[in-house]
């Protein structure tokens, strides 16, 4: 079985955002019979998916909450997020980020290099 990791950005009851590291195990599943099983897990119900491009000059340093609950997969580039608790994390190519800080102070985003992100808008 494979392990996978992602970072969760969430707001506490006071509206302050924090990071949490999440590690999950992918169980073996008959995903595409008659091919052998693959390690697969369903994470969240989704309502839409898209692509987001951002350049270093984008002004995301002003703290803002996420516009919706969403999952990001960085396809190209790198960006840095500062949670409202002051913690900073970088998200290079291959990173997975679950954004759930949809209220409160939010977070600040600095684009370090031209980025392309696959986004999945989540239900609820």
Secondary structure, DSSP 8 states (H G I E B T S, - for coil): -EEEEEEEEEE-TTSBEEEEEEEEEE-EE--STTS--EE------EEEEEEEEE-TT--TTS-B--SS-EEEEEEEEEEEEEETTS-EEEEETT-EEEEE--SSSBEEEEEEEEEEEEEEEE--
